[in-house]
Amino acid sequence: IAHAHIVMQIPESDEIELKPNIPKEMESDDRYKQLMSLASTTPGTTKPLYDLVARAFKILSGKRITVPKMFKSKEGSAAVKCLLKANEGYLFPLERSFFFCT
């Protein structure tokens, strides 16, 4: 069974200055304009990497992005290691649901 999910873990401390490199033929596309709005307006200004990656994926895919916000394990992770039958994986507590990833 294939599942259409991408799980990423990006440290909150990483920051980057975004300089989009988008082909000329995409300049009239609305997604291009949205991506350009993510870029730093002032040179030398950085933004959190996790935020830029999540917003870019949302713009390009047109899908909702779910981010674990409140839960932190005692190790500081957003998930806990667990077993579901014979499958070992991670359980991510979200605001209104749980997400199990093997």
VENGI-V844002 format. One record per backbone hydrogen bond with DSSP energy under -0.5 kcal/mol. NH is the residue of the N-H (numbers start at 1). CO is the residue of the C=O. If there is no record, write none. Layout:
# VENGI-V844002
<<NH	CO> <NH	CO>>
This chain:
# VENGI-V844002
<<5	3> <14	11> <16	47> <18	16> <22	20> <26	23> <27	24> <29	26> <33	29> <34	30> <35	31> <36	32> <37	33> <38	34> <38	35> <39	35> <39	36> <40	18> <43	41> <45	42> <47	16> <49	14> <52	48> <53	49> <54	50> <55	51> <56	52> <57	53> <58	54> <59	55> <60	56> <61	57> <62	58> <67	65> <73	77> <76	73> <80	91> <82	89> <84	87> <87	84> <88	86> <89	82> <90	101> <91	80> <92	90> <92	99> <93	91> <94	92> <94	97> <99	92> <101	90> <101	99>>
